[in-house]
Amino acid sequence: MSYLNFDKRLLANLERSLGKEMIRTNRSGAYNSTTLVDCNTRKYHGQLVLPLPELGDDNFVLLTSLDETVIQHGAEFNLGIHKYGPNTFFPNGHKYIREFDCEVISKTVYRVGGVILQKERMLVSFEPRVLIRYTLLEAHSPTTLRFRPFLAFRSVNELTHENSRANADMQQEENGGSCQMYPEFPRLYMQFSKKVEYTHNPLWYKGIEYQKEQERGFEYKEDNLVPGWFELPVKKGESVIFSAGISPVNTRSLTSTWKKELERRHARTDMFATLKNSAAQFYKREGDKCYLLAGYPWFKATAREEFFSLPSCTLGIGRPEYWEAIMDKTAVPEMQAFLEKRYEDIRLRDMDEPDAILWFARCIQQYAKFYGIDEAAKKYGELLLKVIDYIRKNSHPRLFLHPNGLLWTDGTQRPATWMNAMENGRPVTPRTGYIVEINALWYNAMMFAASVQRALGKDMAADLMEYQAELTKTAFVQTFWNGFYLDDYVIDSYHDKEVRPNQIWAASLPFSPLDRKQQKAVVDICTKELLTPRGLRTISPKSGNYRPVYIGGQQERDHNFHNGPVWPFTIAAYAAAYMRVYNHSGIGFMERALIGFEQEMSELCIGTLNEIYDGNPPYKGHGAMSYAPSVSAVISMCNTVKKFETEAKNTNS
């Protein structure tokens, strides 16, 4: 796949190559992430980053870097690279890189004189272990490889500095060694697939800089401990595998483990295959439970993001087994626990967010799209009706059903929706009262529940549900429709008339409270004022509150977060609404819109999509390197376009 292959012209240009990152994850929550030239630019980067629940809720960086040195005839060529100051990089190993490819797994090719060395890496699927395979493709004289491990042993939210507590001792292990910088941490086992010599020479490499943290106004200088180095001879055509994990490994099994893991990987041969790979990286097993993480590198499993993303990240890519593992074995029991107020049984975060329960209902509705209403009713019907009843009885701690059929929520002290940035302890965007997408989701949920009741043979209950939904529909239009588009939220006599993307859900959901003309008006204003090649802006550029660039310190970025930047996850609803309004005539427009996302997957974190992008060109990405709702939304958009393309083809034939 051409946009996941980069040559030396780009890689040698640090101004460009340091802006391109890669991240690979496994089902245990561990990840491997850095830039294409292996120069870490974030405190979140590392060769082995993993959750350690016994130490806290964060992920932890154990091995930040592994610097390789090629030795021939006594001459040393260091392939590593670190930033130590303004425009100061050492030892500039990027100049030896000839190619970086990530079509299947991460692969870097170095050329040092007559030596051509290939480095490939991947994570073991269900344990926190990174494997790096080195293959000497070409060499005309005896060659030795030396490896210096850079250690941090810290949370991703902290930085390491030289200190007297750090233990630099290396304990001998089979074909390698293990170390434990601090007693509260597990040991890190570093082993090779062949015999290796170790030289103990502990040194602190001081003042390593992370430019992404500097840009964000955070502390950005770190010291890493290098306890010594491993060294081994390698012959032309020979491969050597390095393993780093928190348990020892039988080094004789490393070759077979590598082959087994490689067979599990799928090539990124086109845009959709790349999105499928990205979606699968969000799966995480925790004991007997399985979750969909909201993103990397800092997100956990949260209710809104999981319920929004789950259908496309499982059923939408042909992975029903993970739908069952996440929805049936985890989300359903935890939703039941929430309805029954057994909060101690819930590990999914933010289940009490006002819209989370409505996205859960939408999740079931999307299951029905794949498997039919009868199957959805049989499998999830009773739970869905309990959800609706829970809301109607005002049992939800943050949702209140008013006599007019609309849901009311207080967002003045605590954010009520996905626009949840805080400033000085208060929501930056205090959406409160009647909120447009919450009530669109509510109307849609009631109408879908009526369909489920009919599938269960409860026709009288369905009639009553539809009658109540009709009251909600009438109140929705009376409350939000201002004659041109939908107000964002309404409280008492105040109507927030900012043009925001939240209204798009009212035009896109299967059961829309809007008529055809109103749907078109919503789509058209979103197209005119909010649409970009990365999704919808969070507010119109015509607004006095428009702040399109996500830059500056934490407070400034929080203030800008939902007041101009683009959130790609909005594109799924936009695509559905646009195609509903324009039908087959909109196919070409949607296909062109997809091109922007395809280009983006080679720009920042390659093969995936960021959390947010600037609202103005060149739409630079920010936030999480890989965000499940962004990936999910573009998968949904691809499937929507494909559906209409198939219909058009069948019609024409």
ZIMO-V319951 format. One record per residue. PHI is phi in whole degrees, -180 to 180 (* if undefined). Layout:
# ZIMO-V319951
phi = (PHI	PHI)
This chain:
# ZIMO-V319951
phi = (*	-61	-81	-114	-130	-132	-102	-64	-62	-79	-66	-76	-94	-63	-60	-94	-71	-71	-85	-109	-118	-135	-143	-130	-126	-138	-77	-96	93	-78	-148	-127	-153	-168	-88	-64	-103	67	-103	-67	-120	-130	-70	-83	-73	171	-73	-141	-123	-152	-77	-132	-55	-70	-103	144	-88	-79	-86	-130	-92	-97	-107	-81	-148	-133	-85	-101	-129	-95	-121	-140	53	80	-89	-109	-127	-85	-92	-79	-158	-139	-98	-119	173	-56	56	-117	-123	-153	-97	64	-67	-63	-69	-92	-74	-107	-162	-127	-136	-137	-66	-114	-130	-65	-140	-122	-115	-109	-128	-124	60	-90	-96	-120	-118	-108	-120	-126	-145	-162	-99	-70	-62	-123	-146	-76	-148	-106	-116	-126	-107	-110	-124	-85	-76	-150	-167	-106	-154	-53	-129	-122	-111	-120	-128	-111	-83	-99	-110	-124	50	-154	-69	-65	-97	-127	-132	-96	-135	-53	-154	-80	-76	-65	-100	-94	-64	-117	-93	-68	-131	-58	53	164	-158	-137	-144	-148	-61	-136	-64	-78	-92	-73	-74	-104	-99	-119	-135	-123	-80	-143	-61	-137	-99	-116	-117	-88	-156	-65	-143	-96	-93	-99	75	-68	-108	-115	-68	-65	-70	-62	-63	-87	81	-101	-59	-135	-110	-139	-109	-114	-92	-113	-72	166	-146	-102	-145	-154	-82	-141	-103	-56	87	-87	-115	-127	-109	-103	-124	-131	-160	-99	-143	-71	-129	-75	-64	-71	-93	-63	-65	-70	-63	-59	-63	-64	-68	-64	-65	-79	-82	-122	-70	-91	-88	-155	-60	-67	-63	-67	-64	-61	-62	-65	-61	-67	-72	-87	-69	-141	-96	-129	64	-93	-110	-137	-127	-110	-66	-72	165	-129	-99	-115	-77	-108	-85	-123	-61	-58	-66	-68	-68	-68	-90	-57	-58	-71	-81	-130	-64	-70	-118	75	-121	-63	-64	-82	-59	-65	-66	-88	-75	-72	-93	-129	-63	-63	-59	-75	-67	-61	-63	-65	-63	-95	61	-94	-66	-67	-94	-106	-109	-76	-77	60	-65	-89	-60	-55	-92	-61	-66	-75	-68	-65	-62	-64	-61	-65	-62	-72	-60	-63	-63	-86	-120	95	-67	-66	-67	-64	-65	-64	-86	-126	-58	-64	-66	-60	-67	-67	-63	-62	-66	-59	-71	-64	-86	57	-83	-69	-67	-131	-119	-132	-85	-90	-58	-78	93	-98	-93	-117	-145	-96	-118	-82	-103	-132	-55	-102	-139	-66	-81	-114	-66	-117	-142	55	78	-127	-62	-66	-115	-79	-68	-149	84	-87	-110	-62	-74	-62	-77	-66	-64	-67	-61	-61	-64	-66	-66	-66	-61	-64	-64	-66	-60	-64	-65	-91	80	-103	-66	-65	-65	-66	-60	-65	-63	-66	-64	-66	-64	-64	-64	-63	-59	-61	-66	-60	-64	-63	-84	-102	-76	-106	100	-130	-163	-102	-64	-77	-155	-136	-138	56	-93	-89	-116	-80	-100	-61	-82	-124	-76	-60	-68	-65	-67	-66	-95	-108	-64	-53	-108	-99	-78	-101	-82	-59	-65	-68	-59	-64	-63	-65	-60	-67	-72	-66	-66	-72	-112	-119	-71	-136	-67	-116	129	-98	-64	-82	-159	-69	-61	-76	-77	-69	-93	-68	-132	-77	-108	-91	-137	94	-73	-58	-65	-65	-66	-63	-68	-84	-45	-119	-127	148	-59	-94	-113	-60	-65	-74	-70	-64	-67	-62	-62	-64	-68	-62	-71	-64	-78	-103	52	-64	-69	-92	-60	-60	-63	-68	-63	-68	-64	-66	-60	-61	-74	-62	-64	-64	-71	-115	-100	-110	-89	-65	83	-151	-130	-75	-72	-141	-140	-58	-80	-117	-55	-89	58	-66	-83	-148	73	-59	-62	-140	-125	-58	-61	-65	-63	-58	-65	-73	-60	-61	-62	-58	-67	-63	-63	-62	-59	-70	-63	-65	-62	-65	-64	-66	-67	-70	-80)
